[in-house]
Amino acid sequence: MHKKTTLAIAGFVGLALSGIAGAADIHTQVIASTCMSCHGPGGKSVGAAPSIAGLDKDYFVKAMQDYKSGKRVGTIMKKHAAGYTDAEFEAMGAYFAGLK
Amino acid sequence: MTLNRRDFLKVSGAGAAVTLAGCATSGSTATSKTKAHVVVVGAGFGGATCAKYLRTWGPNIDVTLIEPNDKFVSCPISNWVLAGMKSMDDITHGYDNLSKRGIKMVKDYVTGIDPAKKVVTTKGGASISYDRLVLAPGVEVLTGSVKGYQEAEAAGKVVHAWKAGPQTAHLRKQLEAMPDGGVFVMSVPTAPYRCPPGPYERACLVASYFKKAKPKSKIILLDGNPDVASKKGLFMGAWNELYAGMIEYRPNNAPAAVDGTKMVVSTEFDDVKADVMNVVPKQRAGEVCGLAGARNDSTGTWCTVNLATFESTTVPNVHILGDSVLSNLPKSGHMATNHAKVCAAAIVELLAGRQPDPIPVVANTCYSAVSDTTAGYVANVFRFEAGKGYVTQPDGGATSKGDELNFAYAESWSQNIWAEMLG
């Protein structure tokens, strides 16, 4: 990640936390919500895709990193994991760990 | 930090600049009343999702969702209906849960939009004012662009079935009634169009049905594009391996005319005789985008928006989602739900006088079945960068072969996204 983007995220998160109700910043809320199109509302799947609500944060982060690196073999998740940063894996992991 | 005023202006556009400066127009409308009001037009993938998330992330926002249809009928999986793999009931879902979220559902048809007064008028005679307006109409299919189409369509001789509903059921009946040895002629519009892989999936699944039910039949696929526009390896692999000799693919063959009496589709090169005709004309941003004056690209076809907020670049306080938007993002239902989430979050921030996320990230997931047991996919992540728009991230892409596991995930995708948008 470029330094400028990192700074932009840091600044943005600060703004978000100061302004909105709820624990997650807006960027994290939106990217986490986009997972739900396949993994179900609130991360609770109603189909064959696994639920991700309540997953252990460290497990989530490692799974995403391993999909990205190719260490973990899956189907579509490698294509998705490739597009996110480690900071986003951490933020999404914390978000889904907090969903029951 | 780098999120200075200049960057903010880049992200949020003219409407929000007013908010930032604290002037008495759009920004203060929200604060001068007890609650801001967002009107969403169209309860498909984009509109329903946006309405849901506006209520979720902005519980103090009043949300009205205007939709003329009683129920949602999904375009994704509608090709499965054509092949007899699913029923119309399977792809039809009610809006009851949206009402339970406090969304005001209005069953009506928008006939006028006044962006200066910020008022929407409807066929039923209602005038509804808004602080921000979200238009998610899908595409308008330009049936007048193919000579003879509208007459043939009125006579029930040709359908596009590119908006799932009665035409989907009609086409299924026509395919069932077609004799073994018949010819199914279908077409692919010139890009950009709704659901790039959709026509090729349709050819595969109709072939899958023919192979079992009427194996002497043929499919002629007339493509307005120079090549298969999406998941080429996946589809051509299926045509060669699963349906050898059944599908005839003709690139650069846009239909110019349809004759419903003679049952002929004419291209620049040939008159093609058909037993069943499924011609999909070119498309443009939905009608309500025209009413708002938001079809503002160089040809007046699609809508250009600030892609970090989905606000029109020329019509303040009007946001546009989904297939109507001009961008490098694929025109898919899945993508529309992602537009909707970015837009809903941005509107919540803008109405509160805060800055929207300057670097949103969206993803596309699109499964296509190639038979009644196998499917493949394409997936990509897109990261917004100021001045560049959405940048496609490396290592996304498509599968080259369908399999049973991804068929199960394709079905799962539909169940989950319908639950996510309507639940």
Interface residues (C-beta under 8 A of the other chain):
Chain A: K4 T5 L7 A8 I9 A10 G11 F12 G14 L15 A16 G19 I20 I26 H27 Q29 V30 I31 S33 T34 M36 S37 C38 H39 G40 P41 S45 V46 G47 A48 A49 T75 I76 K78 K79 H80 A82 G83 Y84 E88
Chain B: M1 T2 L3 D7 Y53 W57 H334 T337 N338 K341 V342 A345 V348 E349 A352 R354 Q355 P356 D357 P358 I359 P360 V361 V362 A363 T365 Y377 A379 N380 V381 F382 R383 Q393 P394 D395 G396 G397 L405 N406 A408 Y409 E411 S412 W413 S414 Q415 N416 I417 A419 E420 G423
